[in-house]
Amino acid sequence: VDLSVSWLGLAMANPLYNASGVMCRSVAELEQVRTSAAGAVITKSCTPQPRVGNPEPRYCATPLGSINSMGLPNAGYPYYRDYARSYPYAAGKPLFLSLSGMTLDENLDMLRDLAAAELLCLPEVNLSCPNLPGKPQLGYDFQACSEALTQITRVYQGPFGVKLPPYFDQVHFAQMAAVLNAFPGLRFVTCINSIGNGLVIDVERESVVIKPKDGLGGLGGSYVLPTALANVREFYRLLPDKHVVGCGGINSGREAFMHILAGATVVQIGSCLYEEGEGAFARILDELSALMVQKGYQRLDDFRGKLKTL
Ligand SMILES: O=C(O)c1[nH]c(=O)[nH]c(=O)c1Cl
């Protein structure tokens, strides 16, 4: 079967890569993804200056997924920009740069520099970090998103994308889509970021499992799959001129198939990659291929976006 994807002027051998935040904070980790079976690489969301992030424990895996309140620990924008400078694009795996400034100005500063650097990597602007105490998720403030995107498209004229939080209301889907459709330069949306502010409890210890925010953190893994699929399908319908990147709950070829059936062009893995390591890429791709063979599909376009309704 042919797992290749052609989008945004990029050619990918397969649709699978890491979700920002997982196996992507250091060059060593980024190289682990790049030299794995993954079809692309994305960096950890960064701020202009390095950040230590929240106190530990700040990540915990559970049988159904994960909870994290990392607090945006990262090596700082220059570190990732320099990686993007020396990145071997000709090897055929695109590089995405995730940006998550603490303020709009921080995002504009990073994007201004990125525009001037004329690199081949593509920005994914994070509108949805749920773990910065006192900071609301920009993605839930439609007016603020519209203003931010207006200024972003002024300083960055190239193709870019945004990482969205999950939405849970059809009016919110429509309102956010109306904001996003006003920006032709915005070429993709990544749905979804973790479901913010969940609480995991350890019965034996009668305690929360992560330190920040008295235990509140973003949920990932199987917990979020139906929400992720809903966001992929709704934005696939509402943003006809843009791509949707699926993220959330992909543990096997079956969930990757679901995301693409719902309309995803490419898909990212987070919790599963964190727990299993880079071997997850080859395993999931093999499972997806086997499923396609079983169903008689030759390529991803044979079923992408063709989820049936009743
Ligand atoms: O706490 C984090 O670093 C974090 N954790 C998430 O689950 N999503 C994000 O976008 C970020 Cl920035």
The ligand as an SDF file (V2000), in Angstrom:
LIG
                    3D

 12 12  0  0  0  0  0  0  0  0999 V2000
    2.5740   21.7540   29.7350 O   0  0  0  0  0  0  0  0  0  0  0  0
    3.0120   21.8040   28.5540 C   0  0  0  0  0  0  0  0  0  0  0  0
    4.2070   22.0900   28.2380 O   0  0  0  0  0  0  0  0  0  0  0  0
    2.0080   21.4990   27.5060 C   0  0  0  0  0  0  0  0  0  0  0  0
    1.2210   20.4040   27.7190 N   0  0  0  0  0  0  0  0  0  0  0  0
    0.1850   20.0890   26.8670 C   0  0  0  0  0  0  0  0  0  0  0  0
   -0.5210   19.0860   27.0630 O   0  0  0  0  0  0  0  0  0  0  0  0
   -0.0330   20.8700   25.7820 N   0  0  0  0  0  0  0  0  0  0  0  0
    0.7020   21.9630   25.5080 C   0  0  0  0  0  0  0  0  0  0  0  0
    0.4630   22.6310   24.4910 O   0  0  0  0  0  0  0  0  0  0  0  0
    1.7830   22.2860   26.3950 C   0  0  0  0  0  0  0  0  0  0  0  0
    2.7840   23.6620   26.0400 Cl  0  0  0  0  0  0  0  0  0  0  0  0
  1  2  2  0
  2  3  1  0
  2  4  1  0
  4  5  1  0
  4 11  2  0
  5  6  1  0
  6  7  2  0
  6  8  1  0
  8  9  1  0
  9 10  2  0
  9 11  1  0
 11 12  1  0
M  END
$$$$
